[in-house]
């Protein structure tokens, strides 16, 4: 797979998988080392316990030989065979592994002996142990006399033909040497004592004296099997040392392949996931770069589109203005009176040119908004006088359609600081739509001041009626039955301007708008009941509401709608109010909501 040479930043998941891989490797190694160490510790414990058992075996049999000294404590009495046999019989209860026990006189000649187990040839009567070279008995006898301590020979073949060791104990009463007490023990008896005490010992047990092997259990391991080995030393009579070695196959050996198999399989899965995550990261980076490139191209295209629309709209304005100007000259008779047949075509030319100029102006406004080049010039205005001026411009059109026109704007409303040109465009669009979609009835403009809430009043939904208090409502109610919403829309409610809000309602009694259409109509080129395509002049462009909402939000407010299908609609323009003193009503001009009738225009 081809990997891009461009550096790819690792995602957080890749780093997490890498750390998991490292921790898994460390954990697997730690588990392996822990189990191996535990097994070696168990083998070491077995070696120490086995050495303690061998040492205990030798100590018990040494003490048994030392007990023969009791026969010589009475120096006036001669030791007889019956006394020896009685003592030997009593000691076999705790030292029952001897093959032969014998005693000598002071010259080292054998006087009494007792055989255990299978019949074996006895030692010759009067045998001088100092002359026996087998098992180094003569040498040990000399060492026992010199040190006054018992001695143990190395392992070798005994008279019975078995392999064993000889234990020799000098008998002293005070400083008087009375002879030797000796006994032979087979190596099988020594190993058997360990096996009886530790029946679960696994592996092989070897007893060594220097480089000589005292005894060993049968090999239970194959030569190719790996084993853990541990050794422990024990003192023997005469000052020497034996070493007990335990070789045991690791109990972890059977589990180890499983542990490593599962661990390596897990690591393999993590590596695969890490590589997959790496590839995903590369693809994501490439995709992000592609999206950035496409986004940049889209921004350039959008900017080019906006510039193109702005340029085309600007270039179209000049000939359109010329057309409108010459049509006005024709209508005014500058070039002579128009014939009766010419009046209608000229009127249609004027209407089409005006509609086209409106469309060009709207597209130009949209292009400026998209490019962020639409400027806002705020100034303080008297809302009542402003609304009356705008209403006077559309009043002839409303009267021409035979509709009632009412204005209920109080002169005591606070002055607002906004862009009058943009606000005029908003009102003109709303009034034009209301006129267009109201076949009968009337249109009403009203204004309300919603004051800001007191500081100690909760802003929750339950106490919302306390937040906004309508003041100075107009006396004449609007003809539309659907009232405007009491509070501002949710997207601007949290802004809470210091002077509250001015709610400027434009209500009509027209066809109304269905609930599922209320947001769609604010989209560009979206219309309700658009009508046939050929009737474009009366159908409109579908840009008025989109431009009006953008302008309202640009001024810090918004436009909301309340409507019921077949019962008219109310569009509310929300205008933020700064702290300015309210202008006093002109002398002799009472506010409309204080008893003076609202301005009403009725045609027909």
Secondary structure, 3 states (H helix, E strand, C coil): CCCCCCCCCCCHHHHHHHHHHHHHHHHHHHHHHHHHHHHHHHHHHHHHHHHHHHHHHHHHHHHHHHHHHHHHCCCCCCCCHHHHHHHHHHHCCCCCCEEEEEEECCCCEEEEEEECCCCCCCCCCCCEHHHCCHHHHHHHHHHHHHHCCCEECCCEECCCCCEEEEEEEEEEECCEEEEEEEEEEEHHHHHHHHHHHCCCCCCEEEEEECCEEEEECCCCCCCCCCEEEEEEEEECCCCCEEEEEEEEECCCHHHHHHHHHHHHHHHHHHHHHHHHHHHHHHHHHHHHHHHHHHHHHHHHHHHHHHHHHHHHHHHHHHHHHHHHHHHHHHHCCCCCCCCHHHHHHHHHHHHHHHHHHHHHHHHHHHHHHHHCCCCCCCEEECHHHHHHHHHHHHHHHHHHCCCEEEEECCCCCCCEEECHHHHHHHHHHHHHHHHHCCCCCEEEEEEEEECCCCCCCCCCCCCHHHHCCEECCCCCCCCCCCCCCCCCCHHHHCCCCCCCEEEEEEEECCCCCCHHHCCHHHCCCCCCCCCCHHHHHHHCCCCHHHHHHHHHHHCCCEEEEEECCCCCEEEEEEEECCCCCCCCCCCCCCCHHHCCCCEEECCC
